[in-house]
Every structure is written in structure tokens, then in C-alpha cells.
Amino acid sequence: MPERPLRPCRQPGCPALVRDGSGYCEKHKREDRKRQDDRRGSSASRGYDSTWRKLRHWYLKQYPLCERCEVQGMVVVAILVHHRDHDPRNNTAENFESLCVPCHEEEHRAERFGRK
């Protein structure tokens, strides 16, 4: 696959050129991430702490395939564990769903924009 072309950093006035899809140089990528974290809160403050990481690991071992793709007859490795009720503190196995990245993105796109 060919490399992405060099583009200017998205931070106004920054002379750095980047290839990465975020559009920010390393310095401004960290600053952008910090702004996002300040707005959303840290992952731990949103309920994704060490207990969650252990549960996630356990669930993915039990259900390694994307549950939504599997229903459609496809075999796709799951990478994420989704909370069905969207409550990150409800860590019961019945509330979990193994998903691939595209299915998880589709779930949150529907949530953000009110459609599937």
C-alpha cells in the first residue's frame, strides 16, 4: 500500500508535515488528545478501569467472534466488547456483546445521529 502524502499539521501555524490520519504532528496530537480527555473525562472516570479490562479480556476469550457478523453468517474476529445498555458500569455478562470495529462504529454512529 502506498504511503500517505505529507500534509501540514492541522494546528494553525504549525510548520510540521505529517502522514498520519489524525492530521496532527506528534506534539499537537498529544494536545488534541488532552483536549478530548478534558471534555469527555478519562476512560477510567467513564467506567473503563482495570476491572473492566479484565472483564473485557475474559469475555473476548469466551466470545472471540463479532456477534453481529456471526448472525449474518460471517466469521470476523471481535476486538471490542460493547455494553448493550450503554452503561459502562453495568458489567454483567448479559450486558456484553463482542463486536468488530465496523459494527461498534455503526452502533455509536446510530447513537450519535439517531439512525442505523
DSSP file (Angstrom, degrees, kcal/mol; ACC not computed):
  #  RESIDUE AA STRUCTURE BP1 BP2  ACC     N-H-->O    O-->H-N    N-H-->O    O-->H-N    TCO  KAPPA ALPHA  PHI   PSI    X-CA   Y-CA   Z-CA
    1    1 A M              0   0    0      0, 0.0     2,-0.0     0, 0.0     0, 0.0   0.000 360.0 360.0 360.0 133.2    0.0    0.0    0.0
    2    2 A P        -     0   0    0      0, 0.0     2,-0.1     0, 0.0     0, 0.0  -0.311 360.0-102.1 -69.5 152.8    1.4    3.4   -0.9
    3    3 A E        -     0   0    0      1,-0.1     3,-0.1    -2,-0.0     0, 0.0  -0.367  38.8-102.2 -70.1 151.2    2.3    5.9    1.8
    4    4 A R        -     0   0    0      1,-0.1    -1,-0.1    15,-0.1     2,-0.1  -0.421  44.2-103.9 -66.4 148.8    0.0    8.7    2.6
    5    5 A P        -     0   0    0      0, 0.0     2,-0.2     0, 0.0    -1,-0.1  -0.413  40.4 -97.3 -71.6 154.4    1.2   12.0    1.1
    6    6 A L        -     0   0    0     -2,-0.1    13,-0.2    11,-0.1    11,-0.0  -0.515  48.1-179.9 -70.3 137.1    2.7   14.6    3.5
    7    7 A R  E     -A   18   0A   0     11,-2.4    11,-3.3    -2,-0.2    13,-0.1  -0.951  33.1 -93.6-135.0 155.7    0.3   17.2    4.7
    8    8 A P  E     -A   17   0A   0      0, 0.0     9,-0.2     0, 0.0     8,-0.1  -0.382  50.8 -95.1 -66.7 147.7    0.6   20.2    7.0
    9    9 A C        -     0   0    0      7,-2.3    15,-0.2     5,-0.3     5,-0.2  -0.331  30.2-126.4 -57.5 143.2   -0.3   19.7   10.7
   10   10 A R  S    S+     0   0    0     13,-2.5    14,-0.1     2,-0.1    -1,-0.1   0.617  83.3 102.0 -72.1 -12.3   -3.9   20.7   11.3
   11   11 A Q  S >  S-     0   0    0     12,-0.2     3,-2.2     1,-0.1    -2,-0.1  -0.624  87.2-110.0 -74.3 120.6   -2.8   23.0   14.1
   12   12 A P  T 3  S+     0   0    0      0, 0.0    -1,-0.1     0, 0.0    -2,-0.1  -0.239  99.5  12.5 -53.5 131.4   -2.9   26.6   12.8
   13   13 A G  T 3  S+     0   0    0      1,-0.3    -3,-0.1    -4,-0.1    -2,-0.0   0.332  90.3 131.0  85.9  -6.5    0.6   28.0   12.4
   14   14 A C    <   -     0   0    0     -3,-2.2    -5,-0.3    -5,-0.2    -1,-0.3  -0.688  43.0-161.0 -83.3 126.8    2.4   24.6   12.8
   15   15 A P        +     0   0    0      0, 0.0    -1,-0.1     0, 0.0    -2,-0.0   0.517  50.8 118.7 -84.6  -3.9    5.0   24.0   10.1
   16   16 A A        -     0   0    0     -8,-0.1    -7,-2.3     1,-0.1     2,-0.4  -0.279  55.2-142.4 -66.9 146.4    5.3   20.3   10.6
   17   17 A L  E     -A    8   0A   0     -9,-0.2     2,-0.3     7,-0.0   -11,-0.1  -0.902  22.1-172.2-107.6 139.4    4.3   17.8    7.9
   18   18 A V  E     -A    7   0A   0    -11,-3.3   -11,-2.4    -2,-0.4     7,-0.1  -0.919  30.1-168.8-133.2 155.2    2.6   14.6    8.8
   19   19 A R        +     0   0    0     -2,-0.3    -1,-0.1   -13,-0.2   -15,-0.1   0.572  59.3 108.9-108.4 -21.1    1.4   11.4    7.1
   20   20 A D  S >  S-     0   0    0      4,-0.1     3,-1.4     1,-0.1    -2,-0.1  -0.219  75.9-121.8 -67.6 148.1   -0.7   10.1    9.9
   21   21 A G  T 3  S+     0   0    0      1,-0.3    -1,-0.1     2,-0.1    -3,-0.0   0.666 104.7  69.9 -65.1 -19.5   -4.5   10.1    9.5
   22   22 A S  T 3  S-     0   0    0      2,-0.2    -1,-0.3     1,-0.1     3,-0.1   0.816  96.4-136.2 -69.3 -27.7   -5.2   12.3   12.5
   23   23 A G    <   +     0   0    0     -3,-1.4   -13,-2.5     1,-0.3     2,-0.3   0.437  67.0 107.9  87.6  -1.2   -3.7   15.2   10.7
   24   24 A Y        -     0   0    0    -15,-0.2    -1,-0.3   -14,-0.1    -2,-0.2  -0.839  68.9-121.5-112.0 148.4   -1.7   16.4   13.7
   25   25 A C     >  -     0   0    0     -2,-0.3     4,-2.5    -3,-0.1     5,-0.2  -0.270  45.0 -93.0 -71.7 171.4    2.1   16.2   14.4
   26   26 A E  H  > S+     0   0    0      1,-0.2     4,-1.8     2,-0.2     5,-0.2   0.896 125.4  49.9 -57.8 -42.9    3.2   14.3   17.5
   27   27 A K  H  > S+     0   0    0      1,-0.2     4,-1.5     2,-0.2    -1,-0.2   0.944 117.1  39.0 -62.0 -48.9    3.2   17.5   19.7
   28   28 A H  H  > S+     0   0    0      1,-0.2     4,-2.6     2,-0.2    -1,-0.2   0.741 108.3  62.8 -78.1 -22.3   -0.3   18.6   18.7
   29   29 A K  H  X S+     0   0    0     -4,-2.5     4,-2.4     2,-0.2    -1,-0.2   0.921 105.8  46.9 -64.4 -43.0   -1.7   15.0   18.6
   30   30 A R  H  X S+     0   0    0     -4,-1.8     4,-2.2    -5,-0.2    -2,-0.2   0.912 113.1  48.8 -63.4 -42.4   -1.0   14.8   22.4
   31   31 A E  H  X S+     0   0    0     -4,-1.5     4,-2.2     2,-0.2    -2,-0.2   0.900 111.1  49.6 -64.8 -40.7   -2.6   18.3   22.9
   32   32 A D  H  X S+     0   0    0     -4,-2.6     4,-2.3     2,-0.2    -2,-0.2   0.912 110.7  50.1 -64.5 -42.2   -5.6   17.3   20.9
   33   33 A R  H  X S+     0   0    0     -4,-2.4     4,-2.7     1,-0.2    -2,-0.2   0.901 109.4  51.4 -62.2 -41.0   -6.0   14.0   22.9
   34   34 A K  H  X S+     0   0    0     -4,-2.2     4,-2.7     2,-0.2    -1,-0.2   0.906 108.7  51.2 -63.7 -41.3   -5.7   16.0   26.2
   35   35 A R  H  X S+     0   0    0     -4,-2.2     4,-1.8     2,-0.2    -2,-0.2   0.914 111.4  48.1 -61.2 -42.3   -8.5   18.4   25.0
   36   36 A Q  H  X S+     0   0    0     -4,-2.3     4,-3.0     2,-0.2     5,-0.3   0.927 112.5  48.2 -63.6 -44.5  -10.7   15.4   24.2
   37   37 A D  H  X S+     0   0    0     -4,-2.7     4,-3.1     1,-0.2    -2,-0.2   0.891 109.6  52.8 -63.7 -39.4  -10.0   13.8   27.6
   38   38 A D  H  < S+     0   0    0     -4,-2.7    -1,-0.2     1,-0.2    -2,-0.2   0.881 114.9  42.4 -62.8 -36.7  -10.7   17.1   29.3
   39   39 A R  H  < S+     0   0    0     -4,-1.8    -2,-0.2    -5,-0.2    -1,-0.2   0.921 128.4  27.2 -75.4 -45.5  -14.0   17.3   27.6
   40   40 A R  H  < S-     0   0    0     -4,-3.0    -3,-0.2     1,-0.2    -2,-0.2   0.697 107.0-121.4 -91.2 -21.9  -15.1   13.6   27.9
   41   41 A G     <  -     0   0    0     -4,-3.1    -1,-0.2    -5,-0.3    -2,-0.1  -0.113  43.4 -57.3  90.5 160.4  -13.2   12.7   31.1
   42   42 A S     >  -     0   0    0      1,-0.1     4,-1.2    -4,-0.1     6,-0.2  -0.256  49.5-110.7 -70.9 162.7  -10.6    9.9   31.3
   43   43 A S  T  4>S+     0   0    0      1,-0.2     5,-2.8     2,-0.2     3,-0.3   0.894 120.2  53.0 -61.3 -38.5  -11.5    6.3   30.3
   44   44 A A  T >45S+     0   0    0      1,-0.2     3,-1.4     3,-0.2    -1,-0.2   0.897 106.5  51.6 -64.4 -39.2  -11.3    5.3   34.0
   45   45 A S  T 345S+     0   0    0      1,-0.3    -1,-0.2     2,-0.1    -2,-0.2   0.746 106.8  55.1 -70.1 -20.6  -13.7    8.1   35.1
   46   46 A R  T 3<5S-     0   0    0     -4,-1.2    -1,-0.3    -3,-0.3    -2,-0.2   0.408 131.3 -92.2 -90.4   2.0  -16.1    6.8   32.4
   47   47 A G  T < 5S+     0   0    0     -3,-1.4     2,-1.0    -4,-0.2    -3,-0.2   0.475  92.3 119.4 106.6   3.2  -16.0    3.3   33.9
   48   48 A Y      < +     0   0    0     -5,-2.8    -3,-0.1    -6,-0.2    -2,-0.1  -0.624  40.7 139.5-103.5  74.6  -13.3    1.7   31.9
   49   49 A D  S  > S-     0   0    0     -2,-1.0     4,-2.2    -5,-0.2     5,-0.2  -0.157  72.2 -73.0-102.5-165.1  -10.8    0.8   34.7
   50   50 A S  H  > S+     0   0    0      1,-0.2     4,-1.9     2,-0.2     5,-0.2   0.851 131.2  55.4 -65.3 -33.7   -8.6   -2.2   35.4
   51   51 A T  H  > S+     0   0    0      1,-0.2     4,-2.3     2,-0.2    -1,-0.2   0.929 108.4  48.9 -62.5 -43.9  -11.7   -4.3   36.5
   52   52 A W  H  > S+     0   0    0      1,-0.2     4,-3.1     2,-0.2     5,-0.2   0.916 107.8  54.0 -61.6 -43.9  -13.3   -3.5   33.1
   53   53 A R  H  X S+     0   0    0     -4,-2.2     4,-2.2     1,-0.2    -1,-0.2   0.886 109.8  47.7 -60.5 -38.5  -10.1   -4.5   31.2
   54   54 A K  H  X S+     0   0    0     -4,-1.9     4,-2.5     2,-0.2    -1,-0.2   0.925 113.5  46.9 -67.3 -44.3  -10.1   -7.9   33.0
   55   55 A L  H  X S+     0   0    0     -4,-2.3     4,-2.9     2,-0.2    -2,-0.2   0.913 111.9  51.4 -62.5 -42.7  -13.8   -8.5   32.2
   56   56 A R  H  X S+     0   0    0     -4,-3.1     4,-2.6     2,-0.2     5,-0.2   0.928 110.6  48.1 -59.5 -47.2  -13.2   -7.4   28.6
   57   57 A H  H  X S+     0   0    0     -4,-2.2     4,-1.6    -5,-0.2    -1,-0.2   0.927 113.1  48.2 -60.3 -46.2  -10.3   -9.9   28.2
   58   58 A W  H  X S+     0   0    0     -4,-2.5     4,-1.7     1,-0.2    -2,-0.2   0.926 112.5  48.3 -60.4 -46.4  -12.4  -12.7   29.8
   59   59 A Y  H  X S+     0   0    0     -4,-2.9     4,-2.9     1,-0.2    -2,-0.2   0.901 109.1  52.1 -65.5 -41.0  -15.4  -12.0   27.6
   60   60 A L  H  < S+     0   0    0     -4,-2.6    -1,-0.2     1,-0.2    -2,-0.2   0.828 107.9  52.9 -65.8 -29.9  -13.3  -11.9   24.4
   61   61 A K  H  < S+     0   0    0     -4,-1.6    -1,-0.2    -5,-0.2    -2,-0.2   0.885 114.0  42.7 -69.0 -37.0  -11.8  -15.2   25.3
   62   62 A Q  H  < S+     0   0    0     -4,-1.7    -2,-0.2     1,-0.3    -1,-0.2   0.874 131.0  24.1 -73.1 -39.0  -15.3  -16.7   25.7
   63   63 A Y     <  +     0   0    0     -4,-2.9    -1,-0.3    -5,-0.2     4,-0.1  -0.721  67.8 165.2-130.7  79.1  -16.7  -15.0   22.6
   64   64 A P        +     0   0    0      0, 0.0    14,-3.0     0, 0.0     2,-0.3   0.589  55.9  75.7 -77.4  -9.7  -13.9  -14.2   20.1
   65   65 A L  B    S-B   77   0B   0     12,-0.3     2,-0.3     1,-0.0    12,-0.2  -0.764  94.1 -98.2-105.4 149.9  -16.1  -13.6   17.1
   66   66 A C     >  -     0   0    0     10,-3.1     4,-2.3    -2,-0.3    10,-0.3  -0.478  31.1-149.6 -61.8 121.2  -18.2  -10.5   16.3
   67   67 A E  H  > S+     0   0    0     31,-2.7     4,-1.4    -2,-0.3    -1,-0.2   0.833  93.3  49.3 -68.2 -33.0  -21.7  -11.5   17.4
   68   68 A R  H  > S+     0   0    0     30,-0.5     4,-0.9     2,-0.2    -1,-0.2   0.898 112.9  46.0 -74.7 -39.9  -23.4   -9.3   14.8
   69   69 A C  H >4>S+     0   0    0      1,-0.2     5,-2.6     2,-0.2     3,-0.5   0.892 108.7  57.4 -66.7 -38.7  -21.4  -10.6   11.9
   70   70 A E  H ><5S+     0   0    0     -4,-2.3     3,-1.7     1,-0.3    -1,-0.2   0.880 101.0  56.0 -60.3 -39.2  -21.8  -14.1   13.1
   71   71 A V  H 3<5S+     0   0    0     -4,-1.4    -1,-0.3     1,-0.3    -2,-0.2   0.825 107.0  51.3 -61.1 -31.4  -25.6  -13.7   12.9
   72   72 A Q  T <<5S-     0   0    0     -4,-0.9    -1,-0.3    -3,-0.5    -2,-0.2   0.346 125.2-104.3 -88.5   6.1  -25.1  -12.7    9.3
   73   73 A G  T < 5S+     0   0    0     -3,-1.7     2,-0.3     1,-0.3    -3,-0.2   0.601  80.5 127.5  84.3  12.0  -23.1  -15.9    8.6
   74   74 A M      < -     0   0    0     -5,-2.6     2,-0.7    -6,-0.1    -1,-0.3  -0.746  54.4-139.6-101.8 151.0  -19.7  -14.1    8.6
   75   75 A V        +     0   0    0     -2,-0.3     2,-0.4    -3,-0.1   -10,-0.0  -0.912  36.6 157.5-110.9 104.4  -16.7  -15.0   10.6
   76   76 A V        -     0   0    0     -2,-0.7   -10,-3.1   -10,-0.3     2,-0.2  -0.995  42.5-116.5-131.5 132.2  -15.0  -11.8   11.9
   77   77 A V  B     -B   65   0B   0     -2,-0.4     2,-0.3   -12,-0.2   -12,-0.3  -0.476  29.1-131.5 -68.6 132.4  -12.7  -11.5   14.9
   78   78 A A        +     0   0    0    -14,-3.0    22,-0.3    -2,-0.2     3,-0.1  -0.644  29.6 171.5 -83.6 141.9  -14.1   -9.3   17.7
   79   79 A I        +     0   0    0     20,-2.0     2,-0.3    -2,-0.3    21,-0.2   0.567  61.7  51.2-119.2 -24.5  -11.8   -6.7   19.1
   80   80 A L  E     -C   99   0C   0     19,-2.6    19,-3.0   -20,-0.0     2,-0.5  -0.842  64.2-143.2-120.7 152.6  -14.2   -4.7   21.3
   81   81 A V  E     -C   98   0C   0     -2,-0.3     2,-0.3    17,-0.2    17,-0.2  -0.977  23.8-157.6-114.5 121.7  -16.8   -5.5   24.0
   82   82 A H  E     -C   97   0C   0     15,-3.2    15,-1.2    -2,-0.5     2,-0.7  -0.763  16.6-129.0-101.5 141.4  -19.8   -3.3   23.8
   83   83 A H  E >   -C   96   0C   0     -2,-0.3     3,-1.6    13,-0.2    13,-0.2  -0.817  16.6-152.1 -86.2 115.8  -22.3   -2.6   26.7
   84   84 A R  T 3  S+     0   0    0     11,-3.6    -1,-0.2    -2,-0.7    12,-0.1   0.861  96.4  43.1 -57.8 -38.4  -25.7   -3.4   25.2
   85   85 A D  T 3  S-     0   0    0     10,-0.3    -1,-0.3     2,-0.2    11,-0.1   0.378 110.5-121.3 -91.8   5.8  -27.4   -0.9   27.6
   86   86 A H  S <  S+     0   0    0     -3,-1.6    -2,-0.1     9,-0.2     3,-0.0   0.645  74.5 125.6  65.8  17.2  -24.7    1.8   27.0
   87   87 A D    >   -     0   0    0      3,-0.1     3,-1.9     1,-0.1    -1,-0.2  -0.897  46.3-163.6-107.9 104.8  -23.9    1.8   30.8
   88   88 A P  T 3  S+     0   0    0      0, 0.0    -1,-0.1     0, 0.0    -2,-0.0   0.600  88.6  58.6 -65.9  -8.9  -20.2    1.2   31.3
   89   89 A R  T 3  S+     0   0    0      1,-0.1     2,-1.3   -41,-0.1   -42,-0.1   0.545  82.4  86.9 -95.5  -7.6  -20.8    0.4   35.0
   90   90 A N    <   +     0   0    0     -3,-1.9     2,-0.5     1,-0.1    -5,-0.2  -0.709  55.2 170.2 -90.5  87.2  -23.3   -2.4   34.2
   91   91 A N        +     0   0    0     -2,-1.3     2,-0.3    -8,-0.1    -1,-0.1  -0.281  21.5 132.8-100.7  48.0  -20.7   -5.2   33.9
   92   92 A T    >   -     0   0    0     -2,-0.5     3,-1.9     1,-0.1     4,-0.4  -0.766  64.7-122.7 -92.5 145.4  -22.9   -8.3   33.8
   93   93 A A  G >  S+     0   0    0     -2,-0.3     3,-1.4     1,-0.3    -1,-0.1   0.816 111.2  62.3 -58.2 -31.5  -22.1  -10.8   31.1
   94   94 A E  G 3  S+     0   0    0      1,-0.3    -1,-0.3     3,-0.0    -3,-0.0   0.728 100.3  55.1 -66.1 -20.4  -25.6  -10.5   29.7
   95   95 A N  G <  S+     0   0    0     -3,-1.9   -11,-3.6   -11,-0.1   -10,-0.3   0.495  93.7  92.6 -89.8  -4.7  -24.9   -6.8   29.0
   96   96 A F  E <   -C   83   0C   0     -3,-1.4     2,-0.3    -4,-0.4   -13,-0.2  -0.584  47.9-178.1 -93.7 152.9  -21.8   -7.6   26.9
   97   97 A E  E     -C   82   0C   0    -15,-1.2   -15,-3.2    -2,-0.2     2,-0.4  -0.927  23.8-133.8-148.1 122.7  -21.5   -8.0   23.2
   98   98 A S  E     +C   81   0C   0     -2,-0.3   -31,-2.7   -17,-0.2   -30,-0.5  -0.635  36.6 176.0 -76.3 128.5  -18.4   -8.9   21.3
   99   99 A L  E     -C   80   0C   0    -19,-3.0   -19,-2.6    -2,-0.4   -20,-2.0  -0.961  30.9-127.7-135.9 151.8  -18.0   -6.7   18.2
  100  100 A C     >  -     0   0    0     -2,-0.3     4,-2.2   -22,-0.3     5,-0.2  -0.450  44.5 -98.9 -82.3 168.9  -15.6   -5.9   15.4
  101  101 A V  H  > S+     0   0    0      1,-0.2     4,-2.9     2,-0.2     5,-0.2   0.926 121.0  51.2 -60.5 -47.9  -14.6   -2.3   14.8
  102  102 A P  H  > S+     0   0    0      0, 0.0     4,-2.2     0, 0.0    -1,-0.2   0.906 112.2  46.6 -59.5 -40.2  -17.1   -1.6   12.0
  103  103 A C  H  > S+     0   0    0      2,-0.2     4,-2.0     1,-0.2    -2,-0.2   0.893 113.6  48.7 -67.4 -38.5  -20.1   -3.0   14.0
  104  104 A H  H  X S+     0   0    0     -4,-2.2     4,-2.1     2,-0.2     5,-0.2   0.917 111.5  49.5 -67.3 -42.0  -19.0   -1.0   17.0
  105  105 A E  H  X S+     0   0    0     -4,-2.9     4,-2.4     1,-0.2    -2,-0.2   0.907 109.6  52.1 -62.0 -41.1  -18.7    2.2   15.0
  106  106 A E  H  X S+     0   0    0     -4,-2.2     4,-2.2    -5,-0.2    -1,-0.2   0.899 107.6  52.9 -62.0 -40.6  -22.1    1.6   13.4
  107  107 A E  H  X S+     0   0    0     -4,-2.0     4,-1.7     1,-0.2    -1,-0.2   0.930 114.2  41.0 -59.9 -46.5  -23.6    1.2   16.9
  108  108 A H  H  X S+     0   0    0     -4,-2.1     4,-2.4     2,-0.2    -1,-0.2   0.784 110.4  57.1 -77.9 -26.0  -22.2    4.5   18.0
  109  109 A R  H  X S+     0   0    0     -4,-2.4     4,-2.6     2,-0.2     6,-0.3   0.927 108.6  47.8 -65.1 -43.9  -22.9    6.3   14.8
  110  110 A A  H  X>S+     0   0    0     -4,-2.2     4,-1.5     1,-0.2     5,-0.7   0.897 112.3  50.1 -62.1 -40.3  -26.6    5.4   15.3
  111  111 A E  H  <5S+     0   0    0     -4,-1.7    -2,-0.2     2,-0.2    -1,-0.2   0.913 114.8  42.9 -65.3 -44.0  -26.4    6.6   18.9
  112  112 A R  H  <5S+     0   0    0     -4,-2.4    -2,-0.2     1,-0.2    -1,-0.2   0.884 127.3  28.7 -70.9 -39.7  -24.8    9.9   17.9
  113  113 A F  H  <5S-     0   0    0     -4,-2.6    -2,-0.2     2,-0.3    -1,-0.2   0.369 104.2-117.3-109.2   3.7  -27.0   10.7   14.9
  114  114 A G  T  <5S+     0   0    0     -4,-1.5     2,-0.3     1,-0.2    -3,-0.2   0.774  81.2  83.7  70.4  27.5  -30.2    8.8   15.8
  115  115 A R      <       0   0    0     -5,-0.7    -2,-0.3    -6,-0.3    -1,-0.2  -0.972 360.0 360.0-151.7 165.5  -30.2    6.3   13.0
  116  116 A K              0   0    0     -2,-0.3    -6,-0.1    -3,-0.1    -7,-0.1   0.363 360.0 360.0-113.3 360.0  -28.7    3.0   12.0
